[in-house]
Amino acid sequence: MREVPMRYVKANQVGIVLFVLLSFVFNPLVVLGALWSIQVVGLASGGKLNLFVQIGKVVLTDKGTETQAVELQRFNNILAVLFLSLAIISFSLSWTVAGYLFAVMLLAAASAALVGYCVGCTVYFWYKQLRAGRKIGF
């Protein structure tokens, strides 16, 4: 199974958190649109052209040994693009509350991941369980 160094995953999460926070101060449609572009380019290139990962490669010199499966990273990026798309569509339709709600949900997920709890990983686990025909117990 292919793996992604966690330092690059964390660099992407930090970038997401910073851009979402900036969207609360500046024009959310413009800032979230820029973030959406960064994430879509990264998703389409398998992470190779993600701006935050590129910056992380230059800035982060510590090699570290922790990794994350590429499949899981891709799933998390798809979720990020989904929430960004919903936020952008909402702001475009002047549904400001919905736009901020989707942005805050993305901010919460990325922030939680930075401190050690991956919401996307949990959703991915549930998804895989459902696909395998297993019941999900809470």
C-alpha positions as CSV (number, residue, x, y, z in Angstrom):
1,M,0.0,0.0,0.0
2,R,1.3,3.4,-0.9
3,E,1.8,5.9,1.9
4,V,2.0,9.7,2.3
5,P,4.4,11.2,4.9
6,M,2.3,12.8,7.7
7,R,4.3,16.0,7.5
8,Y,2.7,16.6,4.1
9,V,-0.8,15.7,5.3
10,K,-0.3,18.1,8.2
11,A,1.0,20.8,5.9
12,N,-2.2,20.5,3.9
13,Q,-4.4,20.6,7.0
14,V,-2.6,23.7,8.3
15,G,-3.2,25.4,4.9
16,I,-6.9,24.5,5.0
17,V,-7.2,25.9,8.5
18,L,-5.4,29.1,7.6
19,F,-7.4,29.7,4.5
20,V,-10.7,29.0,6.1
21,L,-9.8,31.4,8.9
22,L,-8.8,34.0,6.3
23,S,-12.2,33.6,4.7
24,F,-13.8,34.9,7.9
25,V,-11.8,38.1,7.6
26,F,-11.7,38.6,3.8
27,N,-14.1,37.8,1.0
28,P,-15.1,34.2,1.7
29,L,-15.9,33.5,-2.0
30,V,-12.5,34.6,-3.2
31,V,-10.5,32.9,-0.3
32,L,-12.5,29.7,-0.4
33,G,-12.3,29.7,-4.2
34,A,-8.5,29.9,-4.0
35,L,-8.5,27.1,-1.4
36,W,-10.8,25.0,-3.6
37,S,-8.4,25.5,-6.6
38,I,-5.4,24.3,-4.4
39,Q,-7.3,21.3,-3.3
40,V,-8.6,20.3,-6.7
41,V,-5.2,20.6,-8.3
42,G,-3.7,18.5,-5.5
43,L,-6.5,15.9,-5.8
44,A,-6.1,15.7,-9.6
45,S,-2.3,15.4,-9.3
46,G,-2.3,12.8,-6.5
47,G,-1.0,15.4,-4.1
48,K,2.1,16.2,-6.1
49,L,1.0,19.7,-7.1
50,N,-0.8,20.7,-3.9
51,L,0.6,24.1,-3.0
52,F,0.6,23.4,0.8
53,V,2.5,20.1,0.2
54,Q,5.0,21.9,-2.0
55,I,5.6,24.5,0.7
56,G,5.9,21.7,3.3
57,K,8.6,20.0,1.3
58,V,10.7,23.2,1.4
59,V,9.9,24.3,5.0
60,L,9.7,20.9,6.8
61,T,13.1,19.4,7.1
62,D,12.3,16.7,9.7
63,K,11.8,13.4,7.8
64,G,9.6,11.6,10.4
65,T,8.4,8.1,10.0
66,E,4.6,8.5,10.4
67,T,2.5,8.0,7.2
68,Q,-1.0,7.9,6.0
69,A,-2.4,5.6,3.3
70,V,-2.8,7.3,0.0
71,E,-6.3,6.0,-0.4
72,L,-7.3,7.6,3.0
73,Q,-5.6,10.8,2.1
74,R,-7.5,10.9,-1.2
75,F,-10.8,10.3,0.5
76,N,-10.1,13.1,3.0
77,N,-9.2,15.5,0.1
78,I,-12.5,14.6,-1.7
79,L,-14.4,15.5,1.5
80,A,-12.5,18.8,1.7
81,V,-13.4,19.6,-1.9
82,L,-17.0,18.6,-1.3
83,F,-17.3,20.9,1.7
84,L,-15.5,23.7,-0.1
85,S,-17.8,23.3,-3.1
86,L,-20.9,23.4,-1.0
87,A,-19.6,26.6,0.8
88,I,-18.7,28.3,-2.5
89,I,-22.1,27.4,-4.0
90,S,-23.9,28.7,-0.9
91,F,-22.0,32.0,-0.9
92,S,-22.6,32.3,-4.6
93,L,-26.3,32.0,-4.0
94,S,-26.1,34.5,-1.1
95,W,-26.9,31.7,1.4
96,T,-24.3,33.2,3.8
97,V,-25.3,31.2,6.8
98,A,-25.0,27.9,4.9
99,G,-21.7,29.0,3.4
100,Y,-20.2,29.7,6.8
101,L,-21.7,26.5,8.1
102,F,-19.9,24.4,5.5
103,A,-16.7,26.4,6.0
104,V,-16.9,25.9,9.8
105,M,-17.4,22.2,9.3
106,L,-14.3,22.0,7.2
107,L,-12.4,24.1,9.7
108,A,-13.5,21.8,12.5
109,A,-12.5,18.6,10.7
110,A,-9.1,20.0,9.7
111,S,-8.4,21.4,13.2
112,A,-9.4,18.1,14.8
113,A,-7.1,16.2,12.5
114,L,-4.2,18.6,13.5
115,V,-4.7,17.6,17.1
116,G,-5.0,13.9,16.4
117,Y,-8.6,13.0,15.6
118,C,-9.3,12.4,11.9
119,V,-13.0,12.9,11.2
120,G,-12.5,11.8,7.6
121,C,-10.9,8.6,8.7
122,T,-13.9,7.8,10.8
123,V,-16.3,8.5,7.9
124,Y,-14.0,6.4,5.7
125,F,-14.2,3.5,8.2
126,W,-18.0,3.7,8.3
127,Y,-18.2,3.9,4.5
128,K,-16.0,0.7,4.2
129,Q,-18.1,-1.1,6.8
130,L,-21.3,-0.3,4.9
131,R,-19.8,-1.4,1.6
132,A,-18.7,-4.7,3.2
133,G,-22.3,-5.2,4.4
134,R,-21.6,-4.8,8.1
135,K,-23.7,-3.0,10.6
136,I,-22.3,0.0,12.2
137,G,-22.6,0.1,16.0
138,F,-22.5,3.3,18.0
